[in-house]
Amino acid sequence: MSLLIAVLYACSSERKQWTKTSTISLEGITPIGLAESEGNIWISDGDHNRLLAIDKIGNIVQTLEEFERPMHIASDAGTVFIPEYGSDSIIKLQGETRSTLSIQDSLDAPAGVDVKGDEVAIADFYNHRILYANGDEWISFGEEGNKKGEFYYPTDVQLTADKIYVADAYNNRVQVFDKKGNFLQLIGVEDVMNAATGLFVSDSQVIVTDFEHDRVLVYDLDGTLEQIIEDLQKPTDVLVIDGALYIANYKGQNLEVYN
């Protein structure tokens, strides 16, 4: 009986691996950030100062120009939020109408943003910190360094129900905090990353791009490494939509799609 229980436990605890299904060519586009809004995938093309929306098979639906180096974008309730690295601001895009998000502080090259209802989190790249608002007030946490709770050029940020996940790019790790800015967890320290640039957090996984090593690392929420996706071309961001994983390949000018 004990052997049967062990076998059943092993089968139930084994996770399925992401498997590549297709490649979406983005010729002439250098993707940095990804977000989903109203059924389309939005892509920030920082090298060409523009945003593009494509459908899930790669047809371009919309192109918007004249941004100032858009980075890791986010979307919420039909609005796309664009951190402009070049203008030190967060742009709100509703349809084709642009406005600037009001922030009770100054930014220095924002590299990533996430929005969930009234909550906003911003990766403030050159200030080596995270700004977070819960709808009532803004807090700032972090400073330059490599200790727990310190950052060395944070590039992306993700909100969950009770946590804030940060791609701490050149400390080569992911850090996790509560919503008061208290440090909780390190992810990826043992895996020798080189530039953790983008991340996506689902209800069961933390997926992070390892830019210089041309790979994506997949962890469970406890920080256990589950899968390494290799043979990429300078991946910058990841996004999961309807059970499909999209990986932005900056150098390859494409999206790799996994199921």
DAJO-V987008 format. One record per residue. NEAR is the number of other C-alpha atoms within 10 Angstrom. Layout:
near=NEAR
near=NEAR
This chain:
near=5
near=7
near=8
near=9
near=10
near=11
near=10
near=11
near=11
near=11
near=10
near=9
near=8
near=9
near=11
near=9
near=13
near=16
near=12
near=14
near=11
near=13
near=15
near=17
near=16
near=19
near=9
near=11
near=22
near=21
near=31
near=26
near=31
near=29
near=23
near=22
near=15
near=12
near=12
near=20
near=21
near=26
near=27
near=27
near=25
near=22
near=15
near=17
near=17
near=18
near=25
near=19
near=22
near=18
near=15
near=16
near=13
near=16
near=13
near=15
near=12
near=13
near=12
near=12
near=11
near=10
near=20
near=19
near=22
near=32
near=31
near=33
near=29
near=25
near=21
near=16
near=11
near=13
near=18
near=21
near=26
near=31
near=32
near=24
near=24
near=17
near=16
near=17
near=22
near=25
near=22
near=19
near=16
near=13
near=9
near=8
near=9
near=14
near=11
near=13
near=14
near=9
near=15
near=11
near=9
near=11
near=21
near=17
near=22
near=30
near=32
near=32
near=27
near=27
near=23
near=16
near=10
near=10
near=16
near=20
near=26
near=27
near=31
near=28
near=24
near=19
near=19
near=20
near=26
near=27
near=20
near=25
near=19
near=15
near=10
near=7
near=10
near=15
near=15
near=16
near=17
near=21
near=17
near=15
near=13
near=13
near=11
near=14
near=21
near=20
near=31
near=22
near=25
near=35
near=32
near=34
near=32
near=26
near=23
near=15
near=9
near=9
near=17
near=24
near=24
near=31
near=30
near=28
near=24
near=17
near=21
near=25
near=25
near=27
near=24
near=22
near=19
near=16
near=19
near=15
near=18
near=15
near=18
near=14
near=15
near=18
near=23
near=19
near=13
near=10
near=12
near=11
near=23
near=18
near=23
near=31
near=33
near=34
near=27
near=23
near=22
near=13
near=9
near=10
near=17
near=23
near=27
near=31
near=31
near=30
near=24
near=16
near=18
near=19
near=22
near=26
near=20
near=23
near=19
near=18
near=15
near=12
near=16
near=13
near=18
near=16
near=16
near=15
near=17
near=12
near=11
near=22
near=20
near=22
near=31
near=32
near=32
near=26
near=22
near=19
near=14
near=6
near=9
near=16
near=20
near=24
near=29
near=29
near=27
near=23
near=15
near=19
near=21
near=23
near=24
near=21
near=22
near=18
near=16
